[in-house]
């Protein structure tokens, strides 16, 4: 037992770390017991992410409580910490990490952001974004994005027209893919057996509309109140390679819900090749057949690169990690935020519900048309918690009622089958329950807060004040349904 753990046992309520604010005002103290609890949580997370005794972990962030917590957690697991200065530029950070043999990277992002005089905000779309902030000059220096931008506009032969009809209307043109950068998502990955990929993908597709309805958090873009999850409409349009005549001919968009239930991951990869030309014509020297014949796992880099430029909301993923190939379903439906605990609740609901649907003897996709699932998807995106969704055996129902009466008990059963501790499962799913009872998710709170502020402020100031309050409440980590309105 190390000295910090001993102090937590014997002097748990004593101050272990005191952090001064600017100028020494309002210092905050963390007790030994709190430090021990935080380190234990982080240690469990590091183990869950694959950290093993003897591995190296890269740490990036300024001097802060996070440094002590990470070092203490690493010691508990037997990891060796490798410091990476948050003042490095991206290439310098990448060099240190690549040459450190680190298997995990921990970033104290908020502290690093404050060091640069900015703040983090977990949301689907920043409510205060303006067109001046999203143009060609805003693109990352990574050459991949410049090439992607060039290829998309070469395919289109014309500027992007973004037109979204929601509570208000937005119509604009863009000469780059920069508006896509407004979209921030949470991506949930699930490792699946190849034989079970079809059922897992189908289940994820079937509940995508429900996910959006209860998790919507992107009601504003360029100062307009649009869809409750505007990110869906914006992303669909901001990366569209089709000019108007190809749209009229029924050519598939690269941001795609899909058009049918599947039986195998091959169905999706075959569609990728059949419907979508390569945007990034990059080839590797690897001969995958030769690698396979030698007993290795081919990287299939061309397949993976092409797959990465087809933006399915549930994307098939082939990858090789530490020499072992695997398949994943990448669920890309949810927006970021509003808080960490809201994000965990969304994830618990998703994984629990998918588990039950996959195990069902009469699967949902045998009782529900694909068109109905797609209608649910866009209804959830447009209307959020107020959406009406279709479900077999129920018919059309308000999203909140559907979740409370039908889907929440299924998600709870799924988490039990996964072996999730009952206390954790109940705590997270209660957040989903209260959201549905009160009709408040991130988008609903943002819209209600904005309209209250708009009664006494002009639009830009009301959006800014709402965003500042959102940021402050986000850091409380209280679920969004408990947030006070201004």
PLY file of the C-alpha trace (Angstrom):
ply
format ascii 1.0
element vertex 486
property float x
property float y
property float z
element edge 485
property int vertex1
property int vertex2
end_header
0.00 0.00 0.00
1.47 3.40 -0.98
1.49 6.46 1.26
-1.45 8.22 -0.45
-3.67 5.18 0.06
-2.53 4.94 3.69
-3.45 8.59 4.25
-6.86 7.97 2.66
-7.45 5.18 5.19
-6.24 7.09 8.24
-6.76 10.78 7.39
-9.34 10.63 4.64
-10.94 14.00 5.40
-7.64 15.88 5.49
-6.64 18.04 2.53
-4.31 16.22 0.15
-4.11 18.82 -2.66
-4.86 22.53 -2.58
-5.17 24.28 -5.92
-5.04 28.08 -6.06
-7.15 30.00 -8.54
-5.72 33.00 -10.36
-4.14 35.34 -7.84
-4.56 32.81 -5.05
-8.28 33.56 -4.65
-10.78 30.86 -3.78
-8.41 27.88 -3.48
-10.01 24.44 -3.79
-9.04 21.52 -1.60
-9.25 17.82 -2.43
-9.15 15.40 0.48
-7.15 12.19 0.59
-10.39 10.21 0.42
-11.55 12.11 -2.67
-8.17 11.72 -4.34
-8.18 7.98 -3.59
-11.69 7.57 -4.99
-10.84 9.50 -8.17
-7.62 7.49 -8.64
-9.49 4.20 -8.17
-12.07 5.20 -10.81
-9.34 6.18 -13.25
-7.40 2.98 -12.52
-10.47 0.88 -13.32
-10.96 2.85 -16.55
-7.32 2.33 -17.55
-7.65 -1.41 -17.01
-10.93 -1.48 -18.98
-9.12 0.27 -21.84
-6.47 -2.44 -21.92
-3.81 -1.07 -19.57
-1.66 -3.80 -18.02
1.13 -3.81 -15.46
4.39 -2.87 -17.16
2.72 -0.83 -19.94
3.49 2.82 -20.50
0.87 5.57 -20.37
1.35 9.00 -21.93
0.02 11.93 -19.91
-0.70 15.32 -21.51
-1.78 18.33 -19.50
-0.56 21.23 -17.37
0.39 20.90 -13.70
-2.89 20.25 -11.95
-4.78 17.87 -9.71
-5.13 15.66 -12.78
-1.38 14.99 -12.79
-1.48 13.62 -9.24
-4.62 11.59 -9.90
-3.15 10.07 -13.06
0.19 9.23 -11.43
-1.59 7.65 -8.44
-3.94 5.64 -10.70
-1.05 4.54 -12.90
0.88 3.30 -9.89
-2.11 1.25 -8.76
-2.23 -0.53 -12.13
1.55 -0.81 -12.49
1.81 1.58 -15.43
4.77 3.81 -16.17
3.81 7.44 -16.89
5.38 9.32 -19.80
4.88 13.12 -19.60
3.91 14.96 -22.80
3.96 18.77 -22.59
0.62 20.33 -23.48
2.63 23.25 -24.89
3.94 21.02 -27.71
2.37 21.43 -31.13
0.52 18.49 -32.65
3.52 17.05 -34.51
5.73 17.28 -31.41
3.11 15.53 -29.30
2.73 12.84 -31.93
6.52 12.30 -32.06
6.80 11.83 -28.28
3.80 9.51 -28.11
4.90 7.44 -31.11
8.38 6.97 -29.63
7.30 6.35 -26.04
5.83 2.86 -26.57
2.75 4.15 -24.72
-0.33 1.96 -25.05
-2.68 4.59 -23.59
-2.86 8.39 -23.68
-4.57 10.45 -20.95
-5.32 14.11 -21.65
-6.45 16.69 -19.09
-8.24 18.57 -21.84
-10.02 21.24 -19.80
-6.88 22.27 -17.94
-4.93 22.36 -21.19
-7.67 24.47 -22.78
-7.59 26.95 -19.90
-3.86 27.26 -20.41
-4.67 28.48 -23.92
-7.37 30.85 -22.52
-10.25 28.84 -23.96
-12.77 26.35 -22.54
-14.19 23.00 -23.50
-17.84 22.64 -24.41
-19.50 19.27 -24.99
-22.31 19.84 -27.45
-23.40 18.68 -30.89
-23.00 22.12 -32.50
-21.60 25.25 -30.85
-24.64 27.56 -30.60
-22.59 30.73 -31.16
-20.84 29.64 -34.38
-20.92 32.16 -37.22
-20.09 31.72 -40.94
-16.86 33.69 -40.44
-15.55 30.91 -38.18
-16.20 28.10 -40.67
-14.51 28.70 -44.00
-11.67 27.29 -46.06
-9.07 28.94 -43.80
-10.47 27.02 -40.81
-9.57 23.61 -42.26
-6.95 21.60 -40.39
-3.41 21.60 -41.77
-3.64 17.81 -42.16
-3.27 17.21 -45.93
-6.00 14.57 -45.81
-8.65 17.23 -45.21
-7.38 19.45 -48.00
-7.49 16.49 -50.39
-10.94 15.44 -49.15
-12.21 18.98 -49.68
-10.71 19.09 -53.16
-12.18 15.72 -54.15
-15.67 16.48 -52.86
-15.87 19.73 -54.78
-14.33 18.16 -57.89
-17.11 15.56 -57.78
-19.81 18.19 -57.24
-18.57 20.80 -59.68
-20.43 23.46 -57.71
-20.62 25.06 -54.25
-22.46 23.31 -51.44
-26.01 24.45 -50.84
-27.05 23.91 -47.23
-30.78 24.29 -46.74
-32.41 23.22 -43.45
-36.08 23.77 -42.62
-36.79 23.54 -38.91
-38.23 25.89 -36.32
-36.53 28.52 -38.48
-35.02 28.28 -41.94
-31.38 28.35 -43.05
-30.23 28.59 -46.65
-26.57 29.22 -47.44
-23.76 28.30 -49.80
-20.27 27.10 -48.87
-17.13 26.78 -50.97
-15.51 24.22 -48.64
-16.46 21.33 -46.36
-15.69 23.49 -43.31
-19.36 23.59 -42.12
-19.02 19.86 -41.43
-16.56 20.79 -38.65
-19.48 22.19 -36.65
-20.70 18.64 -36.00
-19.41 16.96 -32.84
-20.52 13.43 -31.98
-20.07 10.68 -29.44
-19.17 7.43 -31.15
-20.00 4.17 -29.39
-18.03 1.13 -30.53
-18.98 -2.51 -30.00
-16.68 -5.41 -30.79
-18.73 -8.19 -32.38
-18.22 -11.71 -33.62
-18.23 -11.74 -37.46
-21.20 -14.12 -37.53
-23.19 -11.76 -35.29
-22.35 -8.53 -37.10
-25.60 -8.40 -39.08
-27.92 -8.61 -36.05
-25.89 -6.01 -34.12
-25.91 -3.55 -37.02
-29.62 -4.08 -37.63
-30.40 -3.52 -33.93
-28.37 -0.30 -33.90
-30.21 0.93 -37.00
-33.60 0.08 -35.50
-33.04 2.27 -32.42
-31.18 5.18 -34.04
-34.31 7.33 -34.07
-34.91 6.67 -30.39
-31.30 7.60 -29.59
-31.74 10.93 -31.35
-35.08 11.67 -29.73
-33.80 11.30 -26.18
-30.23 12.49 -26.81
-30.68 15.47 -29.17
-28.34 18.35 -28.31
-27.83 20.48 -31.46
-30.76 22.87 -31.92
-28.82 25.89 -33.27
-26.56 26.53 -36.25
-25.35 29.90 -37.48
-27.74 31.63 -35.09
-30.85 29.81 -36.35
-33.03 27.40 -34.39
-33.40 24.46 -36.76
-33.79 20.75 -35.95
-33.43 19.47 -32.40
-30.44 17.50 -33.76
-29.39 19.81 -36.58
-26.09 17.93 -36.80
-27.83 15.18 -38.80
-29.14 17.46 -41.56
-25.95 19.54 -41.60
-23.60 16.57 -41.90
-25.76 14.98 -44.60
-25.48 18.13 -46.71
-21.98 19.39 -45.87
-20.24 16.28 -47.28
-22.57 15.61 -50.20
-20.60 14.90 -53.38
-23.70 14.92 -55.61
-24.71 17.86 -57.79
-28.44 18.40 -58.17
-28.78 16.27 -61.32
-27.24 13.22 -59.60
-29.54 13.69 -56.62
-32.48 13.66 -59.02
-31.18 10.42 -60.55
-31.22 8.68 -57.17
-27.43 8.47 -56.63
-26.76 7.57 -53.01
-25.33 10.22 -50.65
-22.07 9.52 -48.80
-23.75 10.36 -45.48
-26.23 7.57 -45.50
-28.69 5.83 -43.23
-28.78 2.87 -45.62
-31.63 1.21 -47.47
-32.03 -2.36 -46.15
-31.47 -4.74 -43.28
-28.36 -6.88 -43.70
-27.25 -10.43 -43.02
-23.47 -9.84 -43.04
-20.86 -7.10 -42.93
-20.11 -8.04 -46.55
-23.45 -6.48 -47.54
-22.16 -3.09 -46.41
-18.66 -3.40 -47.86
-20.16 -4.52 -51.18
-22.40 -1.43 -51.18
-19.34 0.71 -50.50
-17.67 -0.56 -53.66
-20.82 -0.62 -55.80
-22.22 2.81 -54.98
-19.30 5.04 -54.00
-16.16 5.92 -55.99
-12.96 6.39 -53.98
-12.45 9.95 -52.76
-8.89 9.44 -51.52
-6.98 7.45 -54.17
-4.21 6.21 -51.86
-2.80 2.69 -52.27
-0.55 0.70 -49.95
2.14 -1.80 -50.92
0.70 -4.60 -48.78
-0.47 -7.75 -50.59
-3.34 -8.86 -48.31
-3.56 -12.34 -49.84
0.15 -12.92 -49.25
-0.13 -11.66 -45.66
-3.06 -14.01 -45.06
-1.24 -17.00 -46.56
1.67 -16.30 -44.24
-0.64 -16.50 -41.23
-0.84 -12.74 -40.66
-3.73 -10.31 -40.45
-3.88 -7.98 -43.49
-4.47 -4.33 -42.65
-6.74 -3.83 -45.71
-5.79 -0.17 -45.62
-7.55 0.71 -48.88
-10.81 -0.82 -47.65
-10.54 1.02 -44.35
-9.68 4.35 -45.98
-12.58 4.08 -48.43
-14.93 3.01 -45.63
-13.85 6.10 -43.69
-15.17 8.39 -46.45
-18.65 6.80 -46.42
-20.42 8.25 -43.44
-22.98 5.70 -42.31
-24.66 6.54 -39.03
-23.82 2.99 -37.95
-20.53 2.26 -39.64
-18.93 -1.17 -40.14
-15.32 -1.20 -38.94
-12.55 -3.67 -39.73
-9.34 -3.08 -37.78
-6.20 -4.82 -36.59
-4.94 -4.13 -33.06
-1.74 -5.71 -31.75
-1.82 -8.13 -34.66
-5.40 -9.28 -34.03
-8.14 -8.48 -36.58
-11.66 -7.71 -35.43
-14.99 -6.17 -36.46
-16.86 -3.36 -34.71
-20.15 -1.54 -35.06
-19.42 2.18 -34.75
-22.55 3.99 -33.61
-22.19 7.62 -34.78
-25.72 8.80 -34.05
-25.36 10.73 -30.80
-24.16 14.32 -30.33
-21.59 15.25 -27.71
-22.79 16.25 -24.24
-24.44 17.76 -22.39
-22.42 16.21 -19.51
-20.26 13.17 -18.95
-22.98 11.49 -16.92
-25.58 12.20 -19.64
-23.20 10.63 -22.15
-22.79 7.55 -19.97
-26.57 7.28 -19.61
-26.98 7.43 -23.40
-24.35 4.72 -23.77
-25.94 2.48 -21.13
-29.32 2.79 -22.84
-27.80 1.95 -26.23
-25.74 -1.07 -25.16
-28.50 -2.50 -23.00
-31.16 -2.15 -25.68
-28.96 -3.56 -28.45
-28.17 -6.61 -26.30
-31.84 -7.50 -25.84
-32.74 -6.87 -29.48
-29.89 -9.06 -30.73
-30.89 -11.88 -28.35
-34.59 -11.72 -29.30
-35.87 -14.92 -30.94
-38.04 -12.83 -33.26
-35.80 -9.88 -34.10
-37.15 -6.38 -34.46
-35.97 -6.14 -38.08
-38.27 -9.02 -39.01
-41.25 -7.00 -37.72
-40.31 -3.48 -38.77
-39.63 -2.14 -42.25
-36.32 -0.42 -42.92
-38.25 2.60 -44.17
-39.95 2.87 -40.76
-36.55 2.86 -39.04
-35.36 5.63 -41.37
-38.52 7.66 -40.74
-37.90 7.32 -37.00
-34.31 8.48 -37.51
-35.27 11.73 -39.20
-38.26 12.32 -36.92
-36.01 11.95 -33.86
-33.48 14.34 -35.39
-36.08 16.93 -36.35
-38.28 16.89 -33.25
-36.08 15.45 -30.49
-37.89 14.53 -27.28
-41.20 15.64 -28.88
-40.90 13.17 -31.77
-43.48 10.51 -32.46
-41.89 7.19 -33.35
-43.12 3.86 -34.68
-42.47 0.58 -32.86
-43.87 -2.89 -33.71
-46.68 -3.90 -31.37
-47.06 -0.32 -30.17
-47.67 1.66 -33.32
-46.83 5.35 -33.38
-46.20 6.87 -29.95
-44.48 9.87 -28.34
-40.79 9.10 -27.96
-40.82 9.56 -24.20
-43.79 7.23 -23.71
-42.22 4.59 -25.96
-39.01 4.66 -23.95
-40.71 4.64 -20.55
-43.25 1.90 -21.25
-41.34 -0.36 -23.63
-37.67 0.30 -24.22
-36.29 1.30 -20.83
-37.15 -2.07 -19.20
-35.52 -3.79 -22.17
-32.36 -1.72 -21.75
-32.28 -2.56 -18.04
-32.53 -6.28 -18.84
-29.76 -5.91 -21.42
-27.40 -4.34 -18.90
-28.13 -7.22 -16.53
-27.16 -9.67 -19.27
-23.93 -7.72 -19.79
-23.18 -8.11 -16.08
-23.40 -4.40 -15.27
-23.69 -3.72 -11.55
-27.35 -3.09 -10.66
-26.56 0.15 -8.82
-24.71 1.58 -11.83
-27.40 0.42 -14.27
-30.20 1.95 -12.22
-28.32 5.22 -11.70
-27.69 5.72 -15.42
-31.07 4.59 -16.71
-32.84 6.77 -14.15
-31.34 9.72 -16.03
-33.01 8.51 -19.24
-36.26 7.97 -17.33
-36.31 11.48 -15.87
-35.48 13.02 -19.24
-38.52 11.32 -20.73
-40.82 12.15 -17.80
-39.84 15.83 -17.82
-39.38 16.15 -21.59
-35.97 17.77 -21.15
-32.83 16.77 -23.03
-29.92 18.94 -24.13
-31.73 20.43 -27.12
-34.87 21.18 -25.12
-32.85 22.93 -22.41
-30.87 25.00 -24.92
-34.00 26.11 -26.76
-35.93 26.96 -23.56
-32.97 28.84 -22.06
-32.43 30.80 -25.27
-36.07 31.86 -25.56
-36.12 33.10 -21.95
-32.96 35.12 -22.50
-34.19 36.37 -25.88
-37.03 38.15 -24.09
-34.52 40.70 -22.71
-31.41 40.34 -24.92
-30.78 40.51 -28.65
-30.25 37.21 -30.47
-26.41 37.04 -30.46
-26.23 38.00 -26.78
-29.00 35.55 -25.85
-27.16 32.72 -27.63
-23.88 33.68 -25.99
-25.39 33.93 -22.51
-27.14 30.58 -22.95
-23.86 29.01 -24.08
-21.96 30.40 -21.08
-24.58 29.03 -18.68
-24.51 25.70 -20.51
-20.73 25.51 -20.07
-20.94 26.24 -16.35
-23.68 23.63 -15.81
-21.82 21.11 -17.97
-18.89 21.19 -15.53
-21.24 20.41 -12.62
-21.86 17.01 -14.26
-25.46 17.18 -13.10
-27.81 15.59 -15.67
-29.30 18.11 -18.07
-32.86 17.44 -16.95
-31.94 18.95 -13.54
-30.46 22.19 -14.94
-32.22 25.42 -13.92
-33.46 27.76 -16.61
-32.41 31.42 -16.57
0 1
1 2
2 3
3 4
4 5
5 6
6 7
7 8
8 9
9 10
10 11
11 12
12 13
13 14
14 15
15 16
16 17
17 18
18 19
19 20
20 21
21 22
22 23
23 24
24 25
25 26
26 27
27 28
28 29
29 30
30 31
31 32
32 33
33 34
34 35
35 36
36 37
37 38
38 39
39 40
40 41
41 42
42 43
43 44
44 45
45 46
46 47
47 48
48 49
49 50
50 51
51 52
52 53
53 54
54 55
55 56
56 57
57 58
58 59
59 60
60 61
61 62
62 63
63 64
64 65
65 66
66 67
67 68
68 69
69 70
70 71
71 72
72 73
73 74
74 75
75 76
76 77
77 78
78 79
79 80
80 81
81 82
82 83
83 84
84 85
85 86
86 87
87 88
88 89
89 90
90 91
91 92
92 93
93 94
94 95
95 96
96 97
97 98
98 99
99 100
100 101
101 102
102 103
103 104
104 105
105 106
106 107
107 108
108 109
109 110
110 111
111 112
112 113
113 114
114 115
115 116
116 117
117 118
118 119
119 120
120 121
121 122
122 123
123 124
124 125
125 126
126 127
127 128
128 129
129 130
130 131
131 132
132 133
133 134
134 135
135 136
136 137
137 138
138 139
139 140
140 141
141 142
142 143
143 144
144 145
145 146
146 147
147 148
148 149
149 150
150 151
151 152
152 153
153 154
154 155
155 156
156 157
157 158
158 159
159 160
160 161
161 162
162 163
163 164
164 165
165 166
166 167
167 168
168 169
169 170
170 171
171 172
172 173
173 174
174 175
175 176
176 177
177 178
178 179
179 180
180 181
181 182
182 183
183 184
184 185
185 186
186 187
187 188
188 189
189 190
190 191
191 192
192 193
193 194
194 195
195 196
196 197
197 198
198 199
199 200
200 201
201 202
202 203
203 204
204 205
205 206
206 207
207 208
208 209
209 210
210 211
211 212
212 213
213 214
214 215
215 216
216 217
217 218
218 219
219 220
220 221
221 222
222 223
223 224
224 225
225 226
226 227
227 228
228 229
229 230
230 231
231 232
232 233
233 234
234 235
235 236
236 237
237 238
238 239
239 240
240 241
241 242
242 243
243 244
244 245
245 246
246 247
247 248
248 249
249 250
250 251
251 252
252 253
253 254
254 255
255 256
256 257
257 258
258 259
259 260
260 261
261 262
262 263
263 264
264 265
265 266
266 267
267 268
268 269
269 270
270 271
271 272
272 273
273 274
274 275
275 276
276 277
277 278
278 279
279 280
280 281
281 282
282 283
283 284
284 285
285 286
286 287
287 288
288 289
289 290
290 291
291 292
292 293
293 294
294 295
295 296
296 297
297 298
298 299
299 300
300 301
301 302
302 303
303 304
304 305
305 306
306 307
307 308
308 309
309 310
310 311
311 312
312 313
313 314
314 315
315 316
316 317
317 318
318 319
319 320
320 321
321 322
322 323
323 324
324 325
325 326
326 327
327 328
328 329
329 330
330 331
331 332
332 333
333 334
334 335
335 336
336 337
337 338
338 339
339 340
340 341
341 342
342 343
343 344
344 345
345 346
346 347
347 348
348 349
349 350
350 351
351 352
352 353
353 354
354 355
355 356
356 357
357 358
358 359
359 360
360 361
361 362
362 363
363 364
364 365
365 366
366 367
367 368
368 369
369 370
370 371
371 372
372 373
373 374
374 375
375 376
376 377
377 378
378 379
379 380
380 381
381 382
382 383
383 384
384 385
385 386
386 387
387 388
388 389
389 390
390 391
391 392
392 393
393 394
394 395
395 396
396 397
397 398
398 399
399 400
400 401
401 402
402 403
403 404
404 405
405 406
406 407
407 408
408 409
409 410
410 411
411 412
412 413
413 414
414 415
415 416
416 417
417 418
418 419
419 420
420 421
421 422
422 423
423 424
424 425
425 426
426 427
427 428
428 429
429 430
430 431
431 432
432 433
433 434
434 435
435 436
436 437
437 438
438 439
439 440
440 441
441 442
442 443
443 444
444 445
445 446
446 447
447 448
448 449
449 450
450 451
451 452
452 453
453 454
454 455
455 456
456 457
457 458
458 459
459 460
460 461
461 462
462 463
463 464
464 465
465 466
466 467
467 468
468 469
469 470
470 471
471 472
472 473
473 474
474 475
475 476
476 477
477 478
478 479
479 480
480 481
481 482
482 483
483 484
484 485
